[in-house]
Amino acid sequence: MHGIIFGCSPTPILTALSRKGPWHLSRTLATQTGMTNQWLSESLGLVSIRALWISLHYPT
């Protein structure tokens, strides 16, 4: 596999090429390791619904 040449295991590559739906793939180790909450907020600008709810209900 080409992933081994570049120093990574083939598991993330095989997961990305899977035919399973997005809800099933969101619970895989490869997805949860690569797409953390911190990464989602910093790189994509996504807002945490929990943090937003807390800021609305418990203002400082």
N, C-alpha and C positions, 0 to 999 in steps of 0.2 A: 504494500500500500504506500501511497505517496506521503501520507501523514507521518509514517515512521521515519522517512528520509528527513523531514523537517523537524523532527524531535517531538512530535505529539502522538498520542495514541490514536488509533483509528476510530475509537468510540464516538467522539464528537462528530466526525465526518459521517459515520453511518447513521447517527441520530438525525443529522440535518437532512439526509437523503431518504428518511423514512416516509412511508405513505400514511402514517398515523396522523390523526387530526391535531390541530394546534392545542387543544385542551389536554390531550394525552402527552404531547411533547413538552408542555410547560412544566410537567412534574418530573422530568428526567434530570439526572445528575448533571449532565453536560449543560443543559439550559440554566439550571439554578446556580451552577458554578460560574458560568460566563456572564450571566445577566443578573447581577445583584441589584438590590434596591438603590444602593449608592450609585452604581453605574447608570441605572435608568434615570435617576434624578439629575446627575451631573451632565451626562452626554446628550440625553434626549429632552431634558427639561420637564420630565413628568412630575406631577405634584402628588404627594402622598395624601390619599383621601382621609386617612386617620389623622394626620397632622393638621389638615385643613379643618376637620370636624372639631378637634380639640381647640384650635385657635378661635373658632367661632363660638363655642360653648363656654370656654374658660379663658376669656381675654385677660391679658396681664396688665 
